[in-house]
Each structure stands twice: as C-alpha cells, then as structure tokens.
Amino acid sequence: MTGRFGLAPAPAGLRLIQDLVNTSLYGQRGEPGPDLLADLATARTWLVRALADWSEESGLRAPAIDLREGDLGELVELRESLRAGLRAKAENSGPPPGEQGFRRIVSEVWLDISAEGEVEYTPTRGGARGVSALVAMEMLLARTAGTWTRLKTCAQPSCGAGFYDTSPNRSRAWHSTKTCGNVNNLRASRARRRQVT
C-alpha cells in the first residue's frame, strides 16, 4: 500500500498504522487521491493486503478480519484521528482548541503463548474493532520499543502522508524533501527575501 506513494514502509507492526493513514492522500497539487476506505469492496481489498503486509513484517499470522458497510465510517474516523495525532506529536503540539486529540481506542485481543514461549495476539472481534485492536497493540509495542516517535505525518497540510522518520535526530517534517519540503523551503526563502527588501 505504502509503496504506491513512493514511501518506504515503517518497520514491524507500525506498517499497519502507516498503511491505514495512507489509505487517503492528496496527490500532486493538493487534489484528493483515491480513498481506499470509500466503499466496501475497495476497503476489503486494502485490508487483505494490509494484513498480509503486517503479517510479513511482524512475523505473526494475519487475523481473519472481515469488514461490513457499517465499519467504514469508524475506520475513516480512526485514520483521521491517527493522522491528526501523529502530526501533533511530530510538532510537539497539543490538539487544536476544542478537540480532544487521539481518541480512546477500544482494544480487545487474545494473547496466545506457544510451548516455545512465543507470544501472538489476535483481535477478539472483526470489522473496524478488530483493526482498531491491532492498531492499539502496535502503538503500544512501538512505544515500548522506542519507535513510535519515528512514525509521523507530512507537515505539508495538503499532503498528510504517513512516513517513518529514519533521520538520526528524528527531525524530518516532510515525507519527501523533493516535493513537500521543497515547496515549504521555497516559501520560507521568499518570505525572508521580502523581509530584507
């Protein structure tokens, strides 16, 4: 999923969160791109692929999660909450006035321990609640591993792409300095020139 925007996938289970955020992005010139959660058939296709990618990255079996029409609104709400929260986290700012920020994610998972001591987790429910449970688990695991702060959304308001910041000091603000970063740097440069003259 993430590869279609030219973005490197986040490691381990963070890839699922990145894929969810990137189900809807703006294309070139701020025009909306296709929303993979806009209809049930497209959302189901996205989820099957995202869970397969998550499974490959995490080393866990992909759970069987089926979506119904009623799940789409909840998934869109989760996506936009993640996008806003990741942006606020990257900017070290709180939510805009009047907003609560990240929503509380209801997470119910089964933890299975194998005879070899391996731990697996699977959501207890299907649909949007199942996806939310996996997202919540991956957020917790990434926070514990110290990788959560590296997952960000592009600072360009007309973009919002989810990306994994691999810079040594975790300072990347744009998913691409060639596109979104260049536009912002050019604006800042022109503003500085106007102040000088």
Summary of the structure (lengths in Angstrom):
residues: 197
radius of gyration: 18.0
end to end distance: 46.5
largest distance: 72.7
contacts: 571
relative contact order: 0.16
helix: 49%
strand: 9%
